[in-house]
Amino acid sequence: MSQSFDIAVIGATGTVGETVVQVLEERNFPVGNLHLLASIESAGHSVPFRGKNVRVR
């Protein structure tokens, strides 16, 4: 059985947050659930991750 991790990225729409999401995808990190958190202004936007759009909260 392979292990996966639930990940929360705070500031997901900022430069560092976008880089974290990109590195998780590039390195094929075993992500179970990806939770993207950002400011109220960014809430509702989507960020691409592994062929899907993940909504920012």
mmCIF file of the N, C-alpha and C atoms, coordinates in Angstrom:
data_MODEL
# 
_entry.id   MODEL 
# 
loop_
_atom_site.group_PDB 
_atom_site.id 
_atom_site.type_symbol 
_atom_site.label_atom_id 
_atom_site.label_alt_id 
_atom_site.label_comp_id 
_atom_site.label_asym_id 
_atom_site.label_entity_id 
_atom_site.label_seq_id 
_atom_site.pdbx_PDB_ins_code 
_atom_site.Cartn_x 
_atom_site.Cartn_y 
_atom_site.Cartn_z 
_atom_site.occupancy 
_atom_site.B_iso_or_equiv 
_atom_site.pdbx_formal_charge 
_atom_site.auth_seq_id 
_atom_site.auth_comp_id 
_atom_site.auth_asym_id 
_atom_site.auth_atom_id 
_atom_site.pdbx_PDB_model_num 
ATOM 1   N N  . MET A 1 1  ? 0.844   -1.163 0.000   1.00 0.00 ? 1  MET A N  1 
ATOM 2   C CA . MET A 1 1  ? 0.000   0.000  0.000   1.00 0.00 ? 1  MET A CA 1 
ATOM 3   C C  . MET A 1 1  ? 0.899   1.239  0.000   1.00 0.00 ? 1  MET A C  1 
ATOM 4   N N  . SER A 1 2  ? 0.596   2.187  -0.890  1.00 0.00 ? 2  SER A N  1 
ATOM 5   C CA . SER A 1 2  ? 1.391   3.407  -0.935  1.00 0.00 ? 2  SER A CA 1 
ATOM 6   C C  . SER A 1 2  ? 0.780   4.452  -0.008  1.00 0.00 ? 2  SER A C  1 
ATOM 7   N N  . GLN A 1 3  ? 1.644   5.230  0.589   1.00 0.00 ? 3  GLN A N  1 
ATOM 8   C CA . GLN A 1 3  ? 1.209   6.249  1.532   1.00 0.00 ? 3  GLN A CA 1 
ATOM 9   C C  . GLN A 1 3  ? 0.992   7.563  0.800   1.00 0.00 ? 3  GLN A C  1 
ATOM 10  N N  . SER A 1 4  ? -0.049  8.288  1.179   1.00 0.00 ? 4  SER A N  1 
ATOM 11  C CA . SER A 1 4  ? -0.277  9.622  0.629   1.00 0.00 ? 4  SER A CA 1 
ATOM 12  C C  . SER A 1 4  ? -0.511  10.582 1.791   1.00 0.00 ? 4  SER A C  1 
ATOM 13  N N  . PHE A 1 5  ? -0.349  11.850 1.493   1.00 0.00 ? 5  PHE A N  1 
ATOM 14  C CA . PHE A 1 5  ? -0.429  12.880 2.519   1.00 0.00 ? 5  PHE A CA 1 
ATOM 15  C C  . PHE A 1 5  ? -1.446  13.937 2.129   1.00 0.00 ? 5  PHE A C  1 
ATOM 16  N N  . ASP A 1 6  ? -2.211  14.414 3.095   1.00 0.00 ? 6  ASP A N  1 
ATOM 17  C CA . ASP A 1 6  ? -3.088  15.560 2.877   1.00 0.00 ? 6  ASP A CA 1 
ATOM 18  C C  . ASP A 1 6  ? -2.235  16.809 3.074   1.00 0.00 ? 6  ASP A C  1 
ATOM 19  N N  . ILE A 1 7  ? -2.261  17.693 2.084   1.00 0.00 ? 7  ILE A N  1 
ATOM 20  C CA . ILE A 1 7  ? -1.394  18.868 2.073   1.00 0.00 ? 7  ILE A CA 1 
ATOM 21  C C  . ILE A 1 7  ? -2.242  20.136 2.039   1.00 0.00 ? 7  ILE A C  1 
ATOM 22  N N  . ALA A 1 8  ? -1.881  21.113 2.860   1.00 0.00 ? 8  ALA A N  1 
ATOM 23  C CA . ALA A 1 8  ? -2.490  22.445 2.807   1.00 0.00 ? 8  ALA A CA 1 
ATOM 24  C C  . ALA A 1 8  ? -1.394  23.438 2.446   1.00 0.00 ? 8  ALA A C  1 
ATOM 25  N N  . VAL A 1 9  ? -1.647  24.227 1.419   1.00 0.00 ? 9  VAL A N  1 
ATOM 26  C CA . VAL A 1 9  ? -0.709  25.270 1.013   1.00 0.00 ? 9  VAL A CA 1 
ATOM 27  C C  . VAL A 1 9  ? -1.348  26.610 1.353   1.00 0.00 ? 9  VAL A C  1 
ATOM 28  N N  . ILE A 1 10 ? -0.736  27.318 2.281   1.00 0.00 ? 10 ILE A N  1 
ATOM 29  C CA . ILE A 1 10 ? -1.237  28.629 2.689   1.00 0.00 ? 10 ILE A CA 1 
ATOM 30  C C  . ILE A 1 10 ? -0.565  29.680 1.814   1.00 0.00 ? 10 ILE A C  1 
ATOM 31  N N  . GLY A 1 11 ? -1.367  30.569 1.260   1.00 0.00 ? 11 GLY A N  1 
ATOM 32  C CA . GLY A 1 11 ? -0.834  31.561 0.328   1.00 0.00 ? 11 GLY A CA 1 
ATOM 33  C C  . GLY A 1 11 ? -0.640  30.957 -1.050  1.00 0.00 ? 11 GLY A C  1 
ATOM 34  N N  . ALA A 1 12 ? -1.555  30.089 -1.445  1.00 0.00 ? 12 ALA A N  1 
ATOM 35  C CA . ALA A 1 12 ? -1.416  29.297 -2.666  1.00 0.00 ? 12 ALA A CA 1 
ATOM 36  C C  . ALA A 1 12 ? -1.364  30.109 -3.948  1.00 0.00 ? 12 ALA A C  1 
ATOM 37  N N  . THR A 1 13 ? -1.875  31.330 -3.934  1.00 0.00 ? 13 THR A N  1 
ATOM 38  C CA . THR A 1 13 ? -1.863  32.135 -5.157  1.00 0.00 ? 13 THR A CA 1 
ATOM 39  C C  . THR A 1 13 ? -0.685  33.102 -5.206  1.00 0.00 ? 13 THR A C  1 
ATOM 40  N N  . GLY A 1 14 ? 0.129   33.104 -4.167  1.00 0.00 ? 14 GLY A N  1 
ATOM 41  C CA . GLY A 1 14 ? 1.330   33.938 -4.151  1.00 0.00 ? 14 GLY A CA 1 
ATOM 42  C C  . GLY A 1 14 ? 2.490   33.215 -4.819  1.00 0.00 ? 14 GLY A C  1 
ATOM 43  N N  . THR A 1 15 ? 3.597   33.896 -4.945  1.00 0.00 ? 15 THR A N  1 
ATOM 44  C CA . THR A 1 15 ? 4.765   33.334 -5.624  1.00 0.00 ? 15 THR A CA 1 
ATOM 45  C C  . THR A 1 15 ? 5.263   32.057 -4.955  1.00 0.00 ? 15 THR A C  1 
ATOM 46  N N  . VAL A 1 16 ? 5.415   32.080 -3.645  1.00 0.00 ? 16 VAL A N  1 
ATOM 47  C CA . VAL A 1 16 ? 5.915   30.899 -2.933  1.00 0.00 ? 16 VAL A CA 1 
ATOM 48  C C  . VAL A 1 16 ? 4.899   29.767 -2.993  1.00 0.00 ? 16 VAL A C  1 
ATOM 49  N N  . GLY A 1 17 ? 3.630   30.063 -2.773  1.00 0.00 ? 17 GLY A N  1 
ATOM 50  C CA . GLY A 1 17 ? 2.591   29.037 -2.830  1.00 0.00 ? 17 GLY A CA 1 
ATOM 51  C C  . GLY A 1 17 ? 2.502   28.377 -4.190  1.00 0.00 ? 17 GLY A C  1 
ATOM 52  N N  . GLU A 1 18 ? 2.564   29.173 -5.259  1.00 0.00 ? 18 GLU A N  1 
ATOM 53  C CA . GLU A 1 18 ? 2.535   28.614 -6.614  1.00 0.00 ? 18 GLU A CA 1 
ATOM 54  C C  . GLU A 1 18 ? 3.731   27.704 -6.841  1.00 0.00 ? 18 GLU A C  1 
ATOM 55  N N  . THR A 1 19 ? 4.889   28.091 -6.315  1.00 0.00 ? 19 THR A N  1 
ATOM 56  C CA . THR A 1 19 ? 6.090   27.270 -6.459  1.00 0.00 ? 19 THR A CA 1 
ATOM 57  C C  . THR A 1 19 ? 5.947   25.960 -5.697  1.00 0.00 ? 19 THR A C  1 
ATOM 58  N N  . VAL A 1 20 ? 5.376   26.002 -4.503  1.00 0.00 ? 20 VAL A N  1 
ATOM 59  C CA . VAL A 1 20 ? 5.162   24.781 -3.719  1.00 0.00 ? 20 VAL A CA 1 
ATOM 60  C C  . VAL A 1 20 ? 4.268   23.813 -4.484  1.00 0.00 ? 20 VAL A C  1 
ATOM 61  N N  . VAL A 1 21 ? 3.171   24.301 -5.041  1.00 0.00 ? 21 VAL A N  1 
ATOM 62  C CA . VAL A 1 21 ? 2.256   23.446 -5.811  1.00 0.00 ? 21 VAL A CA 1 
ATOM 63  C C  . VAL A 1 21 ? 2.980   22.863 -7.022  1.00 0.00 ? 21 VAL A C  1 
ATOM 64  N N  . GLN A 1 22 ? 3.764   23.672 -7.701  1.00 0.00 ? 22 GLN A N  1 
ATOM 65  C CA . GLN A 1 22 ? 4.513   23.217 -8.873  1.00 0.00 ? 22 GLN A CA 1 
ATOM 66  C C  . GLN A 1 22 ? 5.512   22.122 -8.491  1.00 0.00 ? 22 GLN A C  1 
ATOM 67  N N  . VAL A 1 23 ? 6.234   22.294 -7.395  1.00 0.00 ? 23 VAL A N  1 
ATOM 68  C CA . VAL A 1 23 ? 7.216   21.301 -6.956  1.00 0.00 ? 23 VAL A CA 1 
ATOM 69  C C  . VAL A 1 23 ? 6.523   19.999 -6.552  1.00 0.00 ? 23 VAL A C  1 
ATOM 70  N N  . LEU A 1 24 ? 5.388   20.088 -5.865  1.00 0.00 ? 24 LEU A N  1 
ATOM 71  C CA . LEU A 1 24 ? 4.639   18.877 -5.501  1.00 0.00 ? 24 LEU A CA 1 
ATOM 72  C C  . LEU A 1 24 ? 4.292   18.069 -6.747  1.00 0.00 ? 24 LEU A C  1 
ATOM 73  N N  . GLU A 1 25 ? 3.889   18.772 -7.807  1.00 0.00 ? 25 GLU A N  1 
ATOM 74  C CA . GLU A 1 25 ? 3.521   18.094 -9.050  1.00 0.00 ? 25 GLU A CA 1 
ATOM 75  C C  . GLU A 1 25 ? 4.752   17.555 -9.773  1.00 0.00 ? 25 GLU A C  1 
ATOM 76  N N  . GLU A 1 26 ? 5.787   18.368 -9.911  1.00 0.00 ? 26 GLU A N  1 
ATOM 77  C CA . GLU A 1 26 ? 6.993   17.956 -10.633 1.00 0.00 ? 26 GLU A CA 1 
ATOM 78  C C  . GLU A 1 26 ? 7.666   16.748 -9.996  1.00 0.00 ? 26 GLU A C  1 
ATOM 79  N N  . ARG A 1 27 ? 7.661   16.686 -8.679  1.00 0.00 ? 27 ARG A N  1 
ATOM 80  C CA . ARG A 1 27 ? 8.339   15.596 -7.967  1.00 0.00 ? 27 ARG A CA 1 
ATOM 81  C C  . ARG A 1 27 ? 7.414   14.423 -7.682  1.00 0.00 ? 27 ARG A C  1 
ATOM 82  N N  . ASN A 1 28 ? 6.189   14.521 -8.200  1.00 0.00 ? 28 ASN A N  1 
ATOM 83  C CA . ASN A 1 28 ? 5.203   13.450 -8.031  1.00 0.00 ? 28 ASN A CA 1 
ATOM 84  C C  . ASN A 1 28 ? 5.022   13.073 -6.555  1.00 0.00 ? 28 ASN A C  1 
ATOM 85  N N  . PHE A 1 29 ? 4.956   14.093 -5.715  1.00 0.00 ? 29 PHE A N  1 
ATOM 86  C CA . PHE A 1 29 ? 4.760   13.877 -4.284  1.00 0.00 ? 29 PHE A CA 1 
ATOM 87  C C  . PHE A 1 29 ? 3.414   13.192 -4.065  1.00 0.00 ? 29 PHE A C  1 
ATOM 88  N N  . PRO A 1 30 ? 3.354   12.195 -3.184  1.00 0.00 ? 30 PRO A N  1 
ATOM 89  C CA . PRO A 1 30 ? 2.101   11.445 -2.978  1.00 0.00 ? 30 PRO A CA 1 
ATOM 90  C C  . PRO A 1 30 ? 1.050   12.249 -2.203  1.00 0.00 ? 30 PRO A C  1 
ATOM 91  N N  . VAL A 1 31 ? 0.320   13.091 -2.916  1.00 0.00 ? 31 VAL A N  1 
ATOM 92  C CA . VAL A 1 31 ? -0.697  13.952 -2.311  1.00 0.00 ? 31 VAL A CA 1 
ATOM 93  C C  . VAL A 1 31 ? -2.031  13.219 -2.288  1.00 0.00 ? 31 VAL A C  1 
ATOM 94  N N  . GLY A 1 32 ? -2.634  13.124 -1.107  1.00 0.00 ? 32 GLY A N  1 
ATOM 95  C CA . GLY A 1 32 ? -3.974  12.569 -0.991  1.00 0.00 ? 32 GLY A CA 1 
ATOM 96  C C  . GLY A 1 32 ? -4.998  13.642 -1.318  1.00 0.00 ? 32 GLY A C  1 
ATOM 97  N N  . ASN A 1 33 ? -5.115  14.630 -0.455  1.00 0.00 ? 33 ASN A N  1 
ATOM 98  C CA . ASN A 1 33 ? -5.991  15.789 -0.664  1.00 0.00 ? 33 ASN A CA 1 
ATOM 99  C C  . ASN A 1 33 ? -5.137  17.042 -0.643  1.00 0.00 ? 33 ASN A C  1 
ATOM 100 N N  . LEU A 1 34 ? -5.375  17.922 -1.607  1.00 0.00 ? 34 LEU A N  1 
ATOM 101 C CA . LEU A 1 34 ? -4.654  19.185 -1.674  1.00 0.00 ? 34 LEU A CA 1 
ATOM 102 C C  . LEU A 1 34 ? -5.613  20.311 -1.320  1.00 0.00 ? 34 LEU A C  1 
ATOM 103 N N  . HIS A 1 35 ? -5.300  21.040 -0.263  1.00 0.00 ? 35 HIS A N  1 
ATOM 104 C CA . HIS A 1 35 ? -6.119  22.163 0.189   1.00 0.00 ? 35 HIS A CA 1 
ATOM 105 C C  . HIS A 1 35 ? -5.339  23.442 -0.083  1.00 0.00 ? 35 HIS A C  1 
ATOM 106 N N  . LEU A 1 36 ? -5.893  24.306 -0.919  1.00 0.00 ? 36 LEU A N  1 
ATOM 107 C CA . LEU A 1 36 ? -5.241  25.559 -1.267  1.00 0.00 ? 36 LEU A CA 1 
ATOM 108 C C  . LEU A 1 36 ? -5.932  26.700 -0.537  1.00 0.00 ? 36 LEU A C  1 
ATOM 109 N N  . LEU A 1 37 ? -5.172  27.426 0.252   1.00 0.00 ? 37 LEU A N  1 
ATOM 110 C CA . LEU A 1 37 ? -5.711  28.506 1.070   1.00 0.00 ? 37 LEU A CA 1 
ATOM 111 C C  . LEU A 1 37 ? -5.050  29.817 0.670   1.00 0.00 ? 37 LEU A C  1 
ATOM 112 N N  . ALA A 1 38 ? -5.839  30.879 0.636   1.00 0.00 ? 38 ALA A N  1 
ATOM 113 C CA . ALA A 1 38 ? -5.311  32.191 0.266   1.00 0.00 ? 38 ALA A CA 1 
ATOM 114 C C  . ALA A 1 38 ? -6.223  33.272 0.824   1.00 0.00 ? 38 ALA A C  1 
ATOM 115 N N  . SER A 1 39 ? -5.917  34.498 0.476   1.00 0.00 ? 39 SER A N  1 
ATOM 116 C CA . SER A 1 39 ? -6.697  35.637 0.965   1.00 0.00 ? 39 SER A CA 1 
ATOM 117 C C  . SER A 1 39 ? -8.117  35.598 0.403   1.00 0.00 ? 39 SER A C  1 
ATOM 118 N N  . ILE A 1 40 ? -8.982  36.364 0.999   1.00 0.00 ? 40 ILE A N  1 
ATOM 119 C CA . ILE A 1 40 ? -10.379 36.432 0.561   1.00 0.00 ? 40 ILE A CA 1 
ATOM 120 C C  . ILE A 1 40 ? -10.478 36.869 -0.902  1.00 0.00 ? 40 ILE A C  1 
ATOM 121 N N  . GLU A 1 41 ? -9.539  37.700 -1.348  1.00 0.00 ? 41 GLU A N  1 
ATOM 122 C CA . GLU A 1 41 ? -9.546  38.156 -2.740  1.00 0.00 ? 41 GLU A CA 1 
ATOM 123 C C  . GLU A 1 41 ? -9.277  37.012 -3.720  1.00 0.00 ? 41 GLU A C  1 
ATOM 124 N N  . SER A 1 42 ? -8.534  36.005 -3.282  1.00 0.00 ? 42 SER A N  1 
ATOM 125 C CA . SER A 1 42 ? -8.188  34.880 -4.154  1.00 0.00 ? 42 SER A CA 1 
ATOM 126 C C  . SER A 1 42 ? -9.139  33.699 -4.010  1.00 0.00 ? 42 SER A C  1 
ATOM 127 N N  . ALA A 1 43 ? -9.960  33.713 -2.973  1.00 0.00 ? 43 ALA A N  1 
ATOM 128 C CA . ALA A 1 43 ? -10.887 32.601 -2.756  1.00 0.00 ? 43 ALA A CA 1 
ATOM 129 C C  . ALA A 1 43 ? -11.785 32.433 -3.973  1.00 0.00 ? 43 ALA A C  1 
ATOM 130 N N  . GLY A 1 44 ? -11.955 31.189 -4.380  1.00 0.00 ? 44 GLY A N  1 
ATOM 131 C CA . GLY A 1 44 ? -12.790 30.885 -5.536  1.00 0.00 ? 44 GLY A CA 1 
ATOM 132 C C  . GLY A 1 44 ? -12.008 30.693 -6.816  1.00 0.00 ? 44 GLY A C  1 
ATOM 133 N N  . HIS A 1 45 ? -10.781 31.207 -6.868  1.00 0.00 ? 45 HIS A N  1 
ATOM 134 C CA . HIS A 1 45 ? -9.950  30.964 -8.042  1.00 0.00 ? 45 HIS A CA 1 
ATOM 135 C C  . HIS A 1 45 ? -9.555  29.490 -8.077  1.00 0.00 ? 45 HIS A C  1 
ATOM 136 N N  . SER A 1 46 ? -9.077  29.039 -9.216  1.00 0.00 ? 46 SER A N  1 
ATOM 137 C CA . SER A 1 46 ? -8.621  27.662 -9.357  1.00 0.00 ? 46 SER A CA 1 
ATOM 138 C C  . SER A 1 46 ? -7.151  27.638 -9.728  1.00 0.00 ? 46 SER A C  1 
ATOM 139 N N  . VAL A 1 47 ? -6.465  26.605 -9.244  1.00 0.00 ? 47 VAL A N  1 
ATOM 140 C CA . VAL A 1 47 ? -5.055  26.393 -9.549  1.00 0.00 ? 47 VAL A CA 1 
ATOM 141 C C  . VAL A 1 47 ? -4.931  25.006 -10.168 1.00 0.00 ? 47 VAL A C  1 
ATOM 142 N N  . PRO A 1 48 ? -4.256  24.887 -11.316 1.00 0.00 ? 48 PRO A N  1 
ATOM 143 C CA . PRO A 1 48 ? -4.104  23.566 -11.934 1.00 0.00 ? 48 PRO A CA 1 
ATOM 144 C C  . PRO A 1 48 ? -3.150  22.683 -11.133 1.00 0.00 ? 48 PRO A C  1 
ATOM 145 N N  . PHE A 1 49 ? -3.541  21.413 -10.969 1.00 0.00 ? 49 PHE A N  1 
ATOM 146 C CA . PHE A 1 49 ? -2.691  20.430 -10.292 1.00 0.00 ? 49 PHE A CA 1 
ATOM 147 C C  . PHE A 1 49 ? -3.023  19.051 -10.839 1.00 0.00 ? 49 PHE A C  1 
ATOM 148 N N  . ARG A 1 50 ? -2.049  18.429 -11.472 1.00 0.00 ? 50 ARG A N  1 
ATOM 149 C CA . ARG A 1 50 ? -2.192  17.079 -12.035 1.00 0.00 ? 50 ARG A CA 1 
ATOM 150 C C  . ARG A 1 50 ? -3.417  16.938 -12.937 1.00 0.00 ? 50 ARG A C  1 
ATOM 151 N N  . GLY A 1 51 ? -3.568  17.892 -13.826 1.00 0.00 ? 51 GLY A N  1 
ATOM 152 C CA . GLY A 1 51 ? -4.632  17.811 -14.818 1.00 0.00 ? 51 GLY A CA 1 
ATOM 153 C C  . GLY A 1 51 ? -6.010  18.213 -14.331 1.00 0.00 ? 51 GLY A C  1 
ATOM 154 N N  . LYS A 1 52 ? -6.098  18.681 -13.103 1.00 0.00 ? 52 LYS A N  1 
ATOM 155 C CA . LYS A 1 52 ? -7.383  19.123 -12.557 1.00 0.00 ? 52 LYS A CA 1 
ATOM 156 C C  . LYS A 1 52 ? -7.229  20.538 -12.023 1.00 0.00 ? 52 LYS A C  1 
ATOM 157 N N  . ASN A 1 53 ? -8.340  21.222 -11.894 1.00 0.00 ? 53 ASN A N  1 
ATOM 158 C CA . ASN A 1 53 ? -8.336  22.546 -11.274 1.00 0.00 ? 53 ASN A CA 1 
ATOM 159 C C  . ASN A 1 53 ? -8.774  22.414 -9.826  1.00 0.00 ? 53 ASN A C  1 
ATOM 160 N N  . VAL A 1 54 ? -7.920  22.880 -8.924  1.00 0.00 ? 54 VAL A N  1 
ATOM 161 C CA . VAL A 1 54 ? -8.213  22.821 -7.492  1.00 0.00 ? 54 VAL A CA 1 
ATOM 162 C C  . VAL A 1 54 ? -8.643  24.214 -7.048  1.00 0.00 ? 54 VAL A C  1 
ATOM 163 N N  . ARG A 1 55 ? -9.781  24.299 -6.415  1.00 0.00 ? 55 ARG A N  1 
ATOM 164 C CA . ARG A 1 55 ? -10.339 25.588 -5.991  1.00 0.00 ? 55 ARG A CA 1 
ATOM 165 C C  . ARG A 1 55 ? -9.612  26.106 -4.753  1.00 0.00 ? 55 ARG A C  1 
ATOM 166 N N  . VAL A 1 56 ? -9.321  27.387 -4.785  1.00 0.00 ? 56 VAL A N  1 
ATOM 167 C CA . VAL A 1 56 ? -8.675  28.064 -3.658  1.00 0.00 ? 56 VAL A CA 1 
ATOM 168 C C  . VAL A 1 56 ? -9.745  28.469 -2.655  1.00 0.00 ? 56 VAL A C  1 
ATOM 169 N N  . ARG A 1 57 ? -9.468  28.234 -1.381  1.00 0.00 ? 57 ARG A N  1 
ATOM 170 C CA . ARG A 1 57 ? -10.387 28.622 -0.303  1.00 0.00 ? 57 ARG A CA 1 
ATOM 171 C C  . ARG A 1 57 ? -9.766  29.717 0.526   1.00 0.00 ? 57 ARG A C  1 
# 
